[in-house]
Amino acid sequence: MAMGSLRSGGDDEDGLDATPMSEINVTPMVDVMLVLLIIFMVAAPLMTTGVPVQLPKTTAAKVAQAQKPLEVTVDKDGNPFIAKDGFTAETILPRLRQLKAEHPEQVVLVRGDRDVPYGKIMEVMGLVGQAGFTKVSLIAQSAGGAPAPAPGAAR
């Protein structure tokens, strides 16, 4: 039931004008929405469990975990590194081929100092490609200062 506000000096016979209040009280609506939010927050995890089943036993080997990506770095002088081992442009290709033979599906991340000419980084990427790696990505640093997450790399 709407309550009217009373003002003096109106047209009523006793001098009071009763006008209906036109504001909506949203407090009960907010209370109901918060209760519904809590109910859905509690109920949502219970709805995602799926159908309970008894899984059969197997003797198959477990699926291998994804390997840590191989990082190839070009320092500010243009020298290539694999992990922390330094190489020259001539000696890195045999090592990359050896690593490709050991781990054919290896992901390679190429990092380069920002002061190194773009062509030098592309030369190293070309050597990675010559070694046979097909999953090659460049690593950059995000604007916030943290390294950008590598695609497919779990951290």
N, C-alpha and C positions, 0 to 999 in steps of 0.2 A: 504494500500500500504506500503510495507516494505521500510524503509529508510536504506541506506547503510552507513557504516562508512568509512571515507576516511583516508588512510594511505599513507605516502610518501615512495618512494623507491620501488614501485611495477613494474610490467611488462607492464603497460599501456603506450601508446605513449606519454602522457603528464607527465608521472612519478608518476601517482596516481593509486592505486589499490582499486577499490570499491568492498568490500565484503559485502554480505548481513548480517544483524544483526540477530543472532540466539536466542536471548532472547525473552521470551513471557512476555508481559505486563499483569499481573494478576489483576491490579487495577479495570478495568471495570467488570471483572468476580466477584470480591469480592463485588462490589457495587450492582450488580444484585442479588447476593445471600443474601445480607443483606435486600434488598427490599422484596425479596420473603419470608424471615424469618419473617419480620414484618407483611406481608400480612397473612401468615398462623397463626401467633400468634393472630391476630385480628379475623380471620375467624373461628378458631377451636372452641372457646366457642359457637359460633352461630350455629355450626353444631350439637351440642350435646343436644339441647333442646328437641328433640323428637316431636311427633305429638301433637298439642294442642287439648285437649278434655275437655268437661264439665263433671266432676265427679258427680255421684249421691250422695244424702244425705243418711245417715244411722243412726240408733239408737244404733248400736253395741258399746260396750265399747272399749276404746282405748287400744292398746296393751301396757302392762306394760313395763316400762323401765328396762333394765338389772340392777340387784342389784349390789351394791358394794360388792366385794369378802370379805369373812370372812378370817381374818388373824390370824393364830395360830403361835406364836413365841416361840422359845426355847432360853432362855437367856444364858449367859456364864456359869452360875451355873447349867444349865440343867433343869431349872424350866419352865414349859409350861405356856403360857399366851394366852388368847383369847382377842383380841384387847389390852386393857391395864389392864385387870383383871387377877391376878395371880391365879393359880390352882396347885394342886398336881396331880400326876399321877392317884390317885384314884378318885379325885373329878372332873377331866376334862371330863371324859367319860359321866357322866349323863348330864352335861351341853351341850356337843356336840350333844347328842341324842335329847335334848330339842330343840336346834337350828335346827337340821335336821327335826324335826316334824313341826316346824314353817315355814321353807323354804326348801322344799324338793329338789329344783333344785339349791341350793346354791353352789357357787364355793368356794373352800377352798385353800388358799395360805399358805404354811408352810415356815416360815423363821427360820433360825437357826444361832446362832453366830458361826463364823468360828473356834473358839477354843473348841466348844462342840464336843465330840466324835460322829462319824457318827451313831453309834448304838443308841444313845439317841434320835437323830432326827428321826430315823426309828421307834423307839418305839412310839413317838408321832404321826407319820404318820399312824402307825398301829392302834392307838386309834381313829384317824379320820376315818379310814376305818371301824373299828368296829361300829362306830356311824352310818354308812350307807352312808357316803358321797362318791360319785363316781367321782366327778370332783375335783381332788386334784393336785396341782402343787407346786413345790419348787421354792422359790425366791432366786436369786443370784444377786450379784452386778457385773456390767460389768467392764471391765478393765479400762474404762475411769473414773470410780468413781460414775456414776449415776446408780441407781437401774435398772436392766434389766426389760423391760416391760413384764408384766405378760400376758400369752396367754388368750385372750378373755376378758381382763380387759380394759375398756375404761378409759382413763385418761384425 
